[in-house]
């Protein structure tokens, strides 16, 4: 079946602009996660959704970052007033549940964000 | 596509040899560990996992070993193939919660024919 999809695959923007990154999880997966990966490093947790609610947003770096999942499926990561330091690959993952044997996270291909 | 692991430690092996990739994890309270493979331009791909009540788990051509005493995890790949070339990350999950992954630094595996 279809895996996690993310759009766009690449996004180039100018400093100060607003961007939205979209994630379509695997159908039926209730848990959704956003991570950020800088070059040469492992992914870093940003936010976790269980259904429609953000259960943990402790990884969001500041209030310029916000994410929603209004219908418990598609999620959008929103970044306001982008800065050059926001440049990274933004990864989305989903899992059937949030724990136990069905909690394996499956990742999308990521969105590469470049802030000029 | 995105280039992963430009500054990561590299393990170079010959095709057909066995590979061992090591990882030190950070939290003694972690109770679930996963290995991911990441190819350039792609997201991490699940390989194998292990719970803290186990010390070894085997999959197809892969084995994960867990040493909780020294907080060490290893991934063994048998008969390494060119398609195994990628960056490998270990990840841990703290006990009592949901699956918030904490990733290690990663190791690049380069397989030479």
Backbone of each chain as ProteinMPNN parsed JSONL, in Angstrom:
{"seq_chain_A": "XXXXXXXXXXXXXXXXXXXXXXXXXXXXXXXXXXXXXXXXXXXXXXXXXXXXXXXXXXXXXXXXXXXXXXXXXXXXXXXXXXXXXXXXXXXXXXXXXXXXXXXXXXXXXXXXXXXX", "coords_chain_A": {"N_chain_A": [[0.828, -1.203, 0.0], [0.234, 2.404, -0.079], [2.794, 4.528, 1.136], [3.968, 6.884, 3.616], [3.5, 10.147, 2.541], [4.954, 13.236, 1.484], [4.699, 16.675, 0.84], [5.793, 19.886, -0.35], [8.503, 18.212, -2.145], [10.794, 19.635, -2.241], [11.513, 22.878, -1.035], [12.146, 26.181, -1.536], [12.713, 29.22, -0.04], [12.526, 32.683, 0.945], [14.216, 34.457, 3.504], [12.229, 35.331, 6.258], [9.786, 34.754, 5.126], [6.666, 32.87, 5.026], [5.989, 29.4, 5.395], [4.431, 26.291, 4.483], [4.331, 22.892, 5.169], [3.411, 19.719, 4.085], [1.988, 16.625, 5.225], [0.996, 13.378, 4.439], [-0.204, 10.74, 6.092], [0.145, 7.13, 6.463], [-2.757, 5.373, 5.603], [-5.172, 5.008, 8.115], [-3.413, 5.122, 10.218], [-3.037, 6.298, 13.439], [-1.265, 7.781, 14.907], [1.024, 10.461, 14.478], [4.054, 11.987, 13.565], [6.417, 14.65, 13.559], [9.691, 15.365, 12.498], [12.928, 16.916, 12.425], [15.749, 17.168, 10.347], [19.017, 17.96, 10.237], [21.868, 18.522, 8.142], [24.024, 15.783, 8.103], [23.287, 14.83, 10.56], [21.231, 13.0, 12.946], [17.642, 12.569, 12.826], [15.595, 14.94, 14.613], [13.162, 15.154, 17.105], [10.098, 16.906, 16.756], [7.2, 17.276, 17.07], [4.265, 15.514, 18.161], [1.318, 13.88, 17.221], [-1.675, 12.467, 18.389], [-4.324, 11.227, 16.946], [-6.337, 14.006, 16.413], [-5.204, 15.808, 18.114], [-2.357, 17.583, 19.427], [-0.203, 15.82, 21.173], [2.284, 16.085, 22.256], [4.344, 18.737, 21.986], [6.882, 19.442, 22.535], [9.28, 19.52, 21.174], [9.263, 21.538, 19.32], [11.041, 24.305, 18.16], [10.573, 27.053, 18.678], [8.071, 29.691, 18.94], [7.532, 30.254, 16.308], [7.036, 28.035, 14.941], [4.475, 25.783, 14.118], [1.971, 23.244, 14.145], [-0.683, 21.382, 12.673], [-3.443, 19.093, 12.68], [-6.173, 18.666, 11.632], [-8.274, 16.818, 10.988], [-7.411, 14.448, 11.846], [-5.876, 13.052, 10.086], [-4.243, 14.053, 7.531], [-1.475, 16.213, 8.054], [-0.17, 19.479, 8.699], [2.761, 21.295, 8.808], [3.714, 24.391, 9.938], [5.648, 27.238, 9.365], [6.543, 30.315, 10.468], [7.891, 33.519, 9.514], [10.454, 32.707, 8.445], [13.821, 31.638, 9.046], [17.349, 31.514, 8.232], [18.525, 29.466, 9.635], [16.502, 27.625, 9.813], [16.67, 25.959, 7.726], [16.639, 22.702, 6.575], [15.924, 19.143, 6.427], [12.637, 18.212, 6.669], [10.96, 15.754, 8.244], [8.279, 13.444, 8.212], [6.477, 11.058, 10.08], [4.455, 8.125, 10.576], [2.445, 6.001, 12.656], [0.675, 2.999, 13.493], [-0.416, 2.835, 16.042], [0.379, 4.477, 19.144], [2.154, 3.111, 20.659], [3.536, -0.016, 21.944], [3.345, -3.117, 20.103], [2.51, -2.245, 17.65], [3.526, 0.196, 17.164], [5.526, 0.954, 15.449], [7.305, 3.332, 13.632], [6.849, 4.752, 10.474], [8.512, 6.388, 7.958], [8.197, 9.295, 5.873], [9.495, 10.639, 2.716], [10.484, 13.127, 3.22], [10.689, 16.754, 3.33], [12.743, 19.013, 1.82], [13.806, 21.942, 3.074], [14.929, 25.083, 2.177], [16.174, 28.074, 3.216], [16.795, 31.172, 2.048]], "CA_chain_A": [[0.0, 0.0, 0.0], [0.954, 3.661, -0.136], [3.498, 4.897, 2.348], [3.821, 8.271, 4.028], [3.917, 11.07, 1.488], [5.181, 14.609, 1.93], [4.794, 17.661, -0.226], [6.579, 19.542, -1.532], [9.746, 17.505, -1.846], [11.764, 20.701, -2.024], [10.929, 24.204, -0.891], [13.117, 27.256, -1.369], [12.012, 30.439, 0.335], [13.385, 33.764, 1.401], [14.175, 34.778, 4.93], [11.078, 36.13, 6.648], [8.561, 34.262, 4.516], [5.882, 31.83, 5.692], [5.912, 28.165, 4.613], [3.637, 25.175, 4.967], [4.794, 21.588, 4.714], [2.276, 18.807, 4.249], [2.263, 15.199, 5.426], [-0.11, 12.434, 4.336], [0.269, 9.504, 6.733], [-0.426, 5.872, 5.997], [-4.171, 5.317, 5.939], [-5.492, 4.257, 9.325], [-2.452, 5.383, 11.29], [-3.568, 7.336, 14.324], [-0.165, 8.592, 15.444], [1.806, 11.161, 13.454], [5.202, 12.66, 14.16], [7.296, 15.483, 12.733], [11.087, 15.448, 12.899], [13.76, 17.792, 11.589], [17.065, 16.569, 10.189], [20.051, 18.814, 9.668], [22.862, 17.769, 7.379], [25.002, 15.025, 8.87], [22.792, 14.498, 11.895], [20.019, 12.208, 13.018], [16.402, 13.351, 12.969], [15.242, 15.439, 15.945], [11.718, 15.215, 17.32], [9.444, 18.21, 16.843], [5.847, 17.253, 17.608], [3.568, 14.237, 18.03], [-0.135, 13.927, 17.247], [-2.477, 11.267, 18.528], [-5.577, 11.722, 16.408], [-6.314, 15.41, 16.013], [-4.55, 16.648, 19.115], [-0.912, 17.533, 19.612], [0.037, 15.256, 22.503], [3.587, 16.565, 22.737], [4.989, 19.67, 21.05], [8.06, 19.914, 23.26], [10.428, 19.642, 20.29], [9.184, 22.727, 18.468], [12.112, 25.179, 18.654], [10.062, 28.346, 19.169], [6.662, 29.905, 18.563], [7.362, 30.432, 14.868], [6.667, 26.726, 14.416], [3.159, 25.334, 14.55], [1.494, 22.143, 13.316], [-2.084, 21.033, 12.866], [-3.933, 17.841, 12.089], [-7.573, 18.951, 11.965], [-9.198, 15.703, 10.829], [-6.771, 13.233, 12.326], [-5.163, 12.357, 9.025], [-3.215, 14.94, 6.995], [-0.928, 17.219, 8.971], [0.589, 20.57, 8.094], [3.734, 21.998, 9.656], [3.735, 25.784, 9.493], [6.775, 28.0, 9.893], [6.412, 31.747, 10.201], [9.107, 34.368, 9.563], [11.544, 31.749, 8.333], [15.212, 32.076, 9.227], [18.282, 30.629, 7.524], [18.747, 28.312, 10.492], [15.408, 26.665, 9.672], [16.982, 25.085, 6.589], [16.815, 21.314, 7.014], [14.917, 18.24, 5.893], [11.558, 17.995, 7.629], [10.47, 14.392, 8.057], [7.033, 13.064, 8.866], [6.345, 9.612, 10.286], [3.19, 7.735, 11.177], [2.39, 4.647, 13.189], [-0.695, 2.526, 13.674], [-0.762, 3.339, 17.367], [1.5, 5.226, 19.715], [2.998, 2.282, 21.501], [3.339, -1.442, 21.789], [3.841, -3.808, 18.92], [2.085, -1.58, 16.416], [3.978, 1.576, 17.231], [6.649, 1.211, 14.548], [7.133, 4.55, 12.841], [7.217, 4.693, 9.062], [8.852, 7.75, 7.567], [8.078, 9.782, 4.509], [10.775, 11.0, 2.09], [10.939, 14.413, 3.727], [10.682, 17.989, 2.559], [13.981, 19.766, 2.023], [13.537, 23.371, 3.138], [16.092, 25.953, 2.081], [15.836, 29.476, 3.462], [17.886, 31.996, 1.497]], "C_chain_A": [[0.856, 1.244, 0.0], [1.61, 3.946, 1.207], [3.166, 6.318, 2.731], [4.295, 9.16, 2.882], [4.031, 12.482, 2.056], [5.305, 15.518, 0.719], [5.029, 19.046, 0.36], [7.816, 18.745, -1.167], [10.874, 18.489, -1.578], [11.044, 22.032, -1.935], [12.061, 25.2, -0.654], [12.34, 28.531, -1.078], [13.017, 31.486, 0.792], [13.187, 34.002, 2.894], [12.978, 35.681, 5.214], [9.759, 35.648, 6.09], [7.922, 33.163, 5.367], [5.836, 30.594, 4.79], [5.014, 27.154, 5.301], [4.158, 23.888, 4.341], [3.706, 20.572, 5.051], [2.729, 17.367, 4.401], [0.971, 14.409, 5.301], [0.336, 11.107, 4.934], [-0.316, 8.272, 6.056], [-1.872, 5.79, 6.49], [-4.413, 4.454, 7.174], [-4.535, 4.462, 10.473], [-2.939, 6.55, 12.144], [-2.487, 8.264, 14.857], [0.653, 9.199, 14.312], [2.875, 11.997, 14.143], [5.882, 13.531, 13.115], [8.685, 15.493, 13.374], [11.795, 16.422, 11.966], [15.164, 17.194, 11.548], [17.992, 17.567, 9.513], [21.115, 17.937, 9.033], [23.862, 17.077, 8.297], [24.558, 14.629, 10.259], [21.578, 13.59, 11.818], [18.802, 13.101, 13.149], [16.167, 13.748, 14.421], [13.736, 15.634, 16.03], [11.226, 16.655, 17.4], [8.115, 18.116, 17.581], [5.205, 15.907, 17.3], [2.061, 14.479, 18.147], [-0.689, 12.531, 17.518], [-3.887, 11.69, 18.103], [-5.427, 13.172, 15.975], [-5.493, 16.289, 16.942], [-3.053, 16.475, 19.172], [-0.624, 17.073, 21.033], [1.348, 15.739, 23.1], [4.199, 17.462, 21.67], [6.289, 20.203, 21.641], [9.291, 20.099, 22.378], [10.374, 20.849, 19.37], [10.159, 23.778, 19.004], [11.644, 26.512, 19.208], [8.654, 28.539, 18.615], [6.484, 30.255, 17.091], [6.884, 29.134, 14.211], [5.316, 26.303, 14.998], [2.72, 24.203, 13.625], [0.056, 21.842, 13.672], [-2.372, 19.696, 12.204], [-5.45, 17.823, 12.32], [-8.529, 17.769, 11.874], [-8.562, 14.374, 11.214], [-6.066, 12.43, 11.259], [-4.001, 13.24, 8.544], [-2.764, 15.943, 8.062], [-0.152, 18.266, 8.183], [1.506, 21.192, 9.143], [3.895, 23.405, 9.082], [4.901, 26.513, 10.159], [6.615, 29.456, 9.482], [7.784, 32.426, 10.251], [10.358, 33.487, 9.509], [12.911, 32.411, 8.469], [16.126, 31.073, 8.536], [18.54, 29.359, 8.322], [17.628, 27.286, 10.454], [15.666, 25.69, 8.521], [17.351, 23.697, 7.083], [15.863, 20.449, 6.193], [13.891, 17.987, 6.987], [10.896, 16.657, 7.295], [9.169, 14.185, 8.821], [7.02, 11.545, 8.996], [4.961, 9.331, 10.841], [3.292, 6.309, 11.698], [0.941, 4.292, 13.478], [-1.249, 2.971, 15.03], [0.452, 4.057, 17.918], [2.366, 4.379, 20.62], [2.756, 0.823, 21.252], [3.822, -1.966, 20.455], [3.483, -3.096, 17.621], [2.522, -0.127, 16.383], [5.138, 1.888, 16.322], [6.358, 2.416, 13.674], [7.668, 4.358, 11.436], [7.363, 6.13, 8.565], [8.52, 8.03, 6.113], [9.445, 10.184, 3.976], [11.33, 12.336, 2.558], [10.704, 15.558, 2.763], [11.974, 18.733, 2.874], [13.656, 21.249, 1.941], [14.848, 24.133, 3.106], [15.629, 27.394, 2.231], [17.029, 30.328, 3.04], [18.043, 33.31, 2.262]], "O_chain_A": [[2.082, 1.152, 0.072], [1.059, 3.647, 2.266], [2.2, 6.895, 2.232], [5.37, 8.943, 2.324], [3.308, 12.866, 2.976], [5.929, 15.173, -0.284], [4.528, 19.356, 1.44], [8.141, 18.619, 0.013], [11.786, 18.218, -0.796], [10.086, 22.285, -2.665], [12.828, 25.078, 0.301], [11.407, 28.872, -1.804], [14.197, 31.199, 0.994], [12.112, 33.767, 3.446], [12.741, 36.662, 4.51], [8.704, 36.094, 6.542], [8.535, 32.611, 6.281], [5.668, 30.712, 3.576], [4.857, 27.157, 6.522], [4.392, 23.816, 3.134], [3.157, 20.567, 6.153], [3.712, 16.938, 3.797], [-0.024, 14.714, 5.958], [1.169, 10.417, 4.347], [-1.173, 8.38, 5.179], [-2.166, 6.098, 7.645], [-3.928, 3.326, 7.269], [-4.807, 4.024, 11.591], [-3.215, 7.639, 11.64], [-2.768, 9.406, 15.218], [0.94, 8.537, 13.314], [2.627, 12.63, 15.17], [5.918, 13.189, 11.932], [8.84, 15.61, 14.59], [11.323, 16.711, 10.866], [15.702, 16.771, 12.571], [17.777, 17.964, 8.368], [21.24, 16.756, 9.354], [24.469, 17.711, 9.16], [25.362, 14.144, 11.054], [20.972, 13.43, 10.758], [18.918, 14.263, 13.539], [16.493, 12.999, 15.342], [13.119, 16.208, 15.132], [11.853, 17.508, 18.028], [7.914, 18.786, 18.594], [5.546, 15.246, 16.319], [1.595, 15.181, 19.044], [-0.228, 11.544, 16.945], [-4.56, 12.427, 18.823], [-4.492, 13.517, 15.253], [-5.13, 17.407, 16.576], [-2.533, 15.374, 18.992], [-0.78, 17.838, 21.985], [1.497, 15.793, 24.321], [4.534, 17.0, 20.58], [6.74, 21.292, 21.284], [10.246, 20.762, 22.783], [11.362, 21.149, 18.7], [10.107, 24.11, 20.189], [12.267, 27.048, 20.125], [8.116, 27.677, 17.92], [5.361, 30.531, 16.669], [6.396, 29.136, 13.081], [5.057, 26.445, 16.193], [3.063, 24.206, 12.442], [-0.372, 22.02, 14.813], [-1.658, 19.241, 11.311], [-5.942, 17.035, 13.128], [-9.508, 17.722, 12.619], [-9.113, 13.308, 10.94], [-5.698, 11.276, 11.477], [-2.901, 13.173, 9.094], [-3.564, 16.443, 8.853], [0.44, 17.976, 7.144], [1.065, 21.564, 10.23], [4.174, 23.58, 7.896], [5.104, 26.41, 11.368], [6.561, 29.779, 8.295], [8.701, 31.971, 10.934], [11.201, 33.521, 10.405], [13.124, 33.557, 8.073], [15.737, 29.933, 8.284], [18.75, 28.293, 7.743], [17.776, 26.193, 11.0], [14.946, 24.703, 8.371], [18.256, 23.533, 7.901], [15.097, 20.954, 5.373], [14.241, 17.594, 8.099], [10.35, 16.466, 6.208], [8.992, 14.689, 9.93], [7.503, 10.836, 8.112], [4.36, 10.184, 11.495], [4.116, 5.518, 11.239], [0.096, 5.164, 13.678], [-2.39, 3.418, 15.142], [1.45, 4.222, 17.217], [3.246, 4.915, 21.295], [1.892, 0.448, 20.459], [4.615, -1.322, 19.769], [4.113, -3.34, 16.593], [1.95, 0.684, 15.655], [5.696, 2.982, 16.4], [5.299, 2.509, 13.054], [8.78, 3.872, 11.231], [6.471, 6.962, 8.727], [8.555, 7.149, 5.255], [10.445, 10.087, 4.688], [12.499, 12.648, 2.327], [10.545, 15.366, 1.558], [12.266, 19.042, 4.029], [13.279, 21.757, 0.885], [15.757, 23.873, 3.893], [14.792, 27.871, 1.464], [18.121, 30.22, 3.597], [18.911, 34.117, 1.931]]}, "seq_chain_B": "XXXXXXXXXXXXXXXXXXXXXXXXXXXXXXXXXXXXXXXXXXXXXXXXXXXXXXXXXXXXXXXXXXXXXXXXXXXXXXXXXXXXXXXXXXXXXXXXXXXXXXXXXXXXXXXXX", "coords_chain_B": {"N_chain_B": [[19.01, 14.806, -4.696], [18.669, 15.048, -1.079], [21.685, 14.894, 0.706], [22.845, 12.62, 2.936], [24.628, 12.332, 5.924], [27.218, 13.457, 5.572], [29.274, 14.104, 7.3], [29.633, 11.972, 8.949], [30.891, 9.15, 10.856], [32.467, 6.53, 9.018], [32.013, 3.221, 7.923], [33.728, 0.95, 6.112], [33.336, -1.786, 4.027], [33.919, -4.941, 2.385], [32.019, -6.342, -0.242], [29.993, -9.064, 0.62], [31.241, -9.552, 3.021], [30.745, -9.56, 6.628], [29.091, -7.011, 8.478], [29.417, -4.784, 11.221], [27.769, -2.486, 13.087], [27.932, -0.014, 15.502], [26.422, 1.465, 18.426], [25.989, 3.827, 20.97], [23.701, 4.344, 23.483], [21.706, 6.795, 25.265], [20.053, 6.876, 27.555], [19.338, 5.18, 30.454], [16.8, 4.488, 31.114], [15.479, 3.911, 28.822], [13.475, 1.71, 26.892], [13.066, 0.533, 24.515], [14.373, -0.078, 21.352], [15.527, 0.833, 18.123], [16.708, 0.183, 14.839], [17.415, 2.129, 12.043], [17.657, 2.564, 8.508], [19.001, 4.821, 6.236], [18.908, 6.038, 3.077], [20.402, 8.184, 0.628], [18.529, 11.082, 0.085], [16.164, 9.987, 0.906], [13.683, 9.034, 3.369], [14.179, 7.734, 6.754], [14.325, 4.181, 7.016], [12.73, 1.514, 8.554], [14.5, -1.137, 10.104], [15.026, -3.166, 12.125], [13.967, -4.012, 15.433], [14.263, -3.969, 19.058], [13.403, -4.959, 22.347], [13.928, -3.924, 25.759], [13.954, -6.104, 27.422], [15.181, -8.099, 26.16], [18.223, -9.48, 24.776], [19.129, -10.052, 22.323], [18.155, -10.138, 18.935], [16.991, -11.493, 15.924], [16.777, -10.92, 12.411], [16.073, -10.974, 8.924], [19.061, -11.542, 7.586], [20.036, -9.663, 9.342], [21.05, -8.835, 12.683], [20.381, -7.731, 15.925], [22.021, -6.645, 18.797], [21.842, -6.108, 22.249], [23.253, -4.496, 24.958], [22.639, -3.764, 28.031], [24.016, -3.123, 30.289], [26.245, -1.594, 29.631], [25.014, 0.223, 28.075], [24.813, -0.159, 25.217], [24.366, -0.778, 21.802], [24.211, -2.881, 18.949], [24.327, -3.483, 15.427], [24.314, -6.115, 13.292], [25.12, -7.067, 10.086], [24.785, -9.592, 7.852], [26.701, -11.033, 5.197], [27.155, -8.664, 3.548], [25.787, -6.445, 1.149], [25.984, -4.436, -1.891], [23.657, -2.884, -1.972], [23.193, -2.388, 0.665], [24.543, -0.171, 1.353], [24.418, 2.845, 2.997], [23.276, 5.309, 5.408], [23.18, 4.469, 8.789], [21.1, 4.584, 11.56], [20.717, 4.37, 15.057], [17.981, 4.316, 17.318], [16.261, 5.332, 20.262], [13.69, 4.772, 22.697], [12.104, 6.229, 25.401], [10.932, 4.761, 28.403], [7.505, 4.164, 29.317], [6.068, 5.927, 27.788], [4.88, 7.315, 24.69], [5.87, 6.696, 21.257], [8.272, 8.475, 20.938], [10.991, 9.097, 19.183], [14.439, 9.033, 19.842], [17.228, 9.808, 18.23], [20.455, 8.449, 17.464], [23.817, 9.417, 16.433], [24.504, 8.322, 13.946], [25.93, 6.194, 11.398], [27.847, 5.848, 8.507], [27.645, 3.355, 6.102], [29.706, 1.897, 3.791], [29.81, -0.117, 1.061], [31.95, -2.051, -0.773], [32.513, -3.41, -3.997]], "CA_chain_B": [[18.328, 14.675, -3.417], [19.417, 15.409, 0.12], [22.826, 14.029, 0.996], [22.835, 12.322, 4.366], [25.801, 11.737, 6.553], [28.485, 13.901, 5.01], [30.321, 14.199, 8.302], [29.46, 10.87, 9.873], [31.891, 8.085, 10.753], [32.209, 5.609, 7.916], [32.472, 1.845, 7.985], [33.91, 0.435, 4.76], [33.444, -3.247, 4.007], [33.859, -5.592, 1.085], [30.797, -7.101, -0.516], [30.051, -10.442, 1.096], [31.695, -9.592, 4.412], [29.77, -9.173, 7.644], [29.274, -5.65, 8.991], [28.931, -4.522, 12.58], [27.62, -1.057, 13.351], [27.746, 0.156, 16.928], [25.711, 2.663, 18.876], [25.87, 4.009, 22.417], [22.505, 5.124, 23.734], [21.943, 7.77, 26.327], [19.195, 6.862, 28.732], [19.158, 3.841, 31.016], [15.362, 4.238, 31.238], [14.928, 3.539, 27.519], [13.103, 0.3, 26.91], [12.788, 0.063, 23.158], [15.455, 0.402, 20.491], [15.252, 0.541, 16.716], [17.694, 0.559, 13.833], [16.887, 2.642, 10.786], [18.574, 2.737, 7.379], [18.611, 5.982, 5.449], [19.616, 6.265, 1.819], [20.422, 9.586, 0.251], [17.303, 11.586, -0.512], [15.005, 9.239, 1.385], [13.463, 9.023, 4.809], [14.665, 6.527, 7.432], [13.571, 2.95, 6.784], [12.816, 0.578, 9.671], [15.203, -2.391, 9.841], [14.78, -4.14, 13.17], [13.835, -3.407, 16.757], [14.48, -4.867, 20.191], [12.945, -4.42, 23.629], [14.977, -3.978, 26.774], [13.949, -7.399, 28.12], [15.881, -9.032, 25.297], [19.585, -9.058, 24.48], [19.45, -10.376, 20.934], [17.012, -10.404, 18.066], [17.46, -11.731, 14.556], [15.878, -10.763, 11.284], [16.659, -11.516, 7.698], [20.444, -11.063, 7.399], [20.41, -8.692, 10.378], [20.93, -9.203, 14.088], [20.62, -6.617, 16.837], [22.458, -7.042, 20.125], [21.645, -5.055, 23.235], [23.969, -4.649, 26.224], [22.096, -2.702, 28.878], [25.002, -2.785, 31.318], [27.08, -0.501, 29.136], [24.16, 1.035, 27.198], [25.386, -0.319, 23.892], [23.525, -1.464, 20.821], [24.923, -3.116, 17.699], [23.603, -4.054, 14.297], [25.157, -6.973, 12.482], [24.56, -7.375, 8.768], [25.501, -10.728, 7.27], [26.872, -11.049, 3.74], [26.803, -7.304, 3.147], [25.586, -6.245, -0.29], [26.055, -3.016, -2.269], [22.397, -2.23, -1.615], [23.198, -2.054, 2.091], [25.223, 1.111, 1.528], [23.472, 3.858, 3.485], [23.572, 5.745, 6.77], [22.409, 3.702, 9.752], [20.847, 5.269, 12.829], [19.986, 3.724, 16.131], [17.05, 5.217, 17.998], [15.75, 4.79, 21.519], [12.425, 5.31, 23.196], [12.052, 6.183, 26.856], [9.848, 3.926, 28.9], [6.315, 4.783, 29.881], [5.426, 6.923, 26.934], [4.616, 6.976, 23.304], [7.082, 6.412, 20.492], [9.1, 9.622, 20.583], [12.302, 8.543, 18.882], [15.657, 9.807, 20.069], [18.181, 9.21, 17.312], [21.887, 8.591, 17.625], [24.507, 10.244, 15.446], [24.529, 7.687, 12.641], [27.154, 5.656, 10.81], [27.728, 5.577, 7.079], [28.18, 2.063, 5.669], [30.094, 1.893, 2.383], [30.09, -1.492, 0.641], [32.753, -2.038, -1.997], [32.427, -4.686, -4.724]], "C_chain_B": [[19.226, 15.05, -2.27], [20.545, 14.428, 0.356], [22.92, 13.852, 2.492], [24.21, 11.873, 4.803], [27.122, 12.183, 5.995], [29.607, 13.877, 6.026], [30.234, 13.079, 9.317], [30.624, 9.904, 9.772], [31.465, 7.082, 9.697], [32.802, 4.25, 8.205], [32.539, 1.336, 6.554], [34.115, -1.069, 4.821], [33.423, -3.738, 2.57], [32.531, -6.343, 0.956], [30.977, -8.553, -0.077], [30.533, -10.59, 2.529], [30.532, -9.28, 5.352], [30.108, -7.783, 8.162], [28.737, -5.57, 10.412], [28.93, -3.019, 12.809], [27.236, -0.894, 14.814], [27.064, 1.472, 17.277], [25.695, 2.666, 20.401], [24.624, 4.843, 22.667], [22.624, 5.866, 25.052], [21.205, 7.52, 27.631], [18.949, 5.439, 29.233], [17.686, 3.484, 31.185], [14.722, 3.869, 29.904], [14.615, 2.053, 27.499], [12.805, -0.262, 25.535], [13.8, 0.719, 22.241], [15.195, -0.054, 19.062], [16.464, 0.934, 15.886], [16.961, 0.985, 12.574], [18.019, 2.752, 9.765], [18.093, 3.937, 6.581], [19.51, 6.131, 4.233], [19.472, 7.735, 1.432], [19.12, 9.99, -0.414], [16.036, 10.895, -0.059], [14.845, 9.379, 2.889], [14.015, 7.749, 5.428], [13.725, 5.344, 7.208], [13.803, 1.986, 7.945], [13.549, -0.696, 9.256], [14.8, -3.453, 10.85], [14.686, -3.419, 14.502], [14.093, -4.456, 17.844], [14.001, -4.193, 21.469], [14.0, -4.673, 24.7], [14.998, -5.289, 27.542], [14.6, -8.502, 27.279], [17.32, -8.557, 25.139], [19.993, -9.364, 23.036], [18.144, -10.607, 20.174], [17.526, -10.53, 16.638], [16.356, -11.481, 13.555], [16.514, -11.401, 10.073], [17.99, -10.832, 7.432], [20.891, -10.043, 8.446], [20.178, -9.252, 11.775], [21.193, -7.963, 14.92], [20.977, -7.204, 18.205], [22.323, -5.848, 21.065], [22.402, -5.399, 24.511], [23.568, -3.496, 27.13], [23.094, -2.262, 29.934], [25.848, -1.592, 30.896], [26.318, 0.395, 28.167], [24.691, 1.035, 25.772], [24.476, -1.191, 23.023], [24.379, -1.722, 19.582], [24.0, -3.752, 16.675], [24.594, -4.857, 13.483], [24.43, -7.287, 11.191], [25.408, -8.489, 8.165], [25.575, -10.592, 5.752], [26.475, -9.708, 3.137], [26.793, -7.152, 1.629], [25.696, -4.762, -0.636], [24.797, -2.232, -1.912], [22.282, -1.887, -0.146], [23.885, -0.718, 2.364], [24.209, 2.2, 1.868], [24.023, 4.4, 4.794], [22.633, 4.998, 7.705], [22.314, 4.466, 11.066], [20.234, 4.3, 13.828], [19.083, 4.767, 16.771], [16.532, 4.531, 19.255], [14.444, 5.477, 21.884], [12.414, 5.153, 24.705], [10.819, 5.418, 27.309], [8.665, 4.765, 29.362], [5.603, 5.768, 28.991], [5.145, 6.402, 25.547], [5.934, 6.871, 22.552], [7.802, 7.657, 20.009], [10.521, 9.115, 20.407], [13.407, 9.537, 19.183], [16.746, 9.124, 19.255], [19.615, 9.435, 17.757], [22.484, 9.322, 16.445], [24.551, 9.621, 14.063], [25.908, 7.235, 12.203], [26.9, 5.387, 9.34], [28.371, 4.225, 6.791], [28.451, 2.134, 4.167], [30.518, 0.479, 2.006], [30.779, -1.453, -0.711], [32.695, -3.4, -2.675], [33.767, -5.399, -4.792]], "O_chain_B": [[20.408, 15.337, -2.461], [20.346, 13.222, 0.208], [23.06, 14.825, 3.233], [24.874, 11.109, 4.102], [28.066, 11.395, 5.938], [30.765, 13.657, 5.67], [30.715, 13.227, 10.441], [31.281, 9.83, 8.734], [30.279, 6.817, 9.503], [33.936, 4.132, 8.669], [31.523, 1.293, 5.86], [34.957, -1.565, 5.569], [32.97, -3.041, 1.662], [32.009, -6.897, 1.923], [31.993, -9.182, -0.373], [30.28, -11.603, 3.179], [29.48, -8.803, 4.928], [31.28, -7.423, 8.27], [27.738, -6.202, 10.756], [29.971, -2.367, 12.731], [26.322, -1.558, 15.303], [27.123, 2.449, 16.529], [25.426, 1.647, 21.037], [24.497, 5.938, 22.12], [23.523, 5.605, 25.852], [21.681, 7.91, 28.697], [18.413, 4.601, 28.508], [17.35, 2.315, 31.379], [13.535, 3.547, 29.862], [15.379, 1.237, 28.015], [12.348, -1.398, 25.403], [14.056, 1.919, 22.336], [14.713, -1.16, 18.818], [17.158, 1.902, 16.197], [16.036, 0.323, 12.103], [19.174, 2.998, 10.112], [16.904, 4.053, 6.284], [20.719, 6.325, 4.355], [18.544, 8.424, 1.857], [18.657, 9.338, -1.35], [14.952, 11.176, -0.572], [15.769, 9.795, 3.59], [14.291, 6.784, 4.715], [12.503, 5.488, 7.212], [14.947, 1.679, 8.279], [13.269, -1.269, 8.204], [14.294, -4.512, 10.48], [15.259, -2.344, 14.678], [14.135, -5.657, 17.578], [14.179, -2.988, 21.645], [14.86, -5.541, 24.547], [15.966, -5.566, 28.25], [14.57, -9.678, 27.642], [17.615, -7.379, 25.341], [21.074, -8.978, 22.591], [17.184, -11.18, 20.688], [18.387, -9.765, 16.204], [15.184, -11.774, 13.791], [17.387, -12.262, 10.189], [18.021, -9.651, 7.086], [22.042, -9.608, 8.417], [19.251, -10.026, 12.016], [22.136, -7.221, 14.645], [20.327, -8.126, 18.696], [22.654, -4.718, 20.705], [22.21, -6.474, 25.079], [24.092, -2.388, 27.012], [23.018, -1.134, 30.422], [26.131, -0.699, 31.694], [26.921, 1.241, 27.506], [24.98, 2.085, 25.198], [23.912, -2.19, 23.469], [25.185, -0.873, 19.201], [23.041, -4.45, 17.004], [25.608, -4.323, 13.034], [23.276, -7.715, 11.196], [26.616, -8.332, 7.993], [24.645, -10.105, 5.109], [25.564, -9.634, 2.312], [27.667, -7.66, 0.927], [25.518, -3.915, 0.239], [24.872, -1.047, -1.587], [21.366, -1.167, 0.251], [23.817, -0.196, 3.477], [23.264, 2.44, 1.118], [25.101, 4.003, 5.237], [21.433, 4.905, 7.446], [23.317, 4.929, 11.609], [19.35, 3.513, 13.491], [19.391, 5.959, 16.762], [16.385, 3.31, 19.3], [14.144, 6.587, 21.447], [12.683, 4.071, 25.227], [9.783, 5.444, 26.644], [8.815, 5.925, 29.747], [4.623, 6.383, 29.409], [5.175, 5.199, 25.287], [7.002, 6.95, 23.159], [7.93, 7.874, 18.804], [11.177, 8.746, 21.381], [13.327, 10.714, 18.833], [17.141, 7.997, 19.555], [19.949, 10.464, 18.345], [21.765, 9.792, 15.562], [24.631, 10.355, 13.078], [26.922, 7.818, 12.588], [25.893, 4.788, 8.963], [29.51, 3.977, 7.19], [27.547, 2.397, 3.374], [31.474, -0.059, 2.567], [30.256, -0.892, -1.674], [32.812, -4.43, -2.012], [33.861, -6.483, -5.368]]}, "name": "protein", "num_of_chains": 2, "seq": "XXXXXXXXXXXXXXXXXXXXXXXXXXXXXXXXXXXXXXXXXXXXXXXXXXXXXXXXXXXXXXXXXXXXXXXXXXXXXXXXXXXXXXXXXXXXXXXXXXXXXXXXXXXXXXXXXXXXXXXXXXXXXXXXXXXXXXXXXXXXXXXXXXXXXXXXXXXXXXXXXXXXXXXXXXXXXXXXXXXXXXXXXXXXXXXXXXXXXXXXXXXXXXXXXXXXXXXXXXXXXXXXXXXXX"}
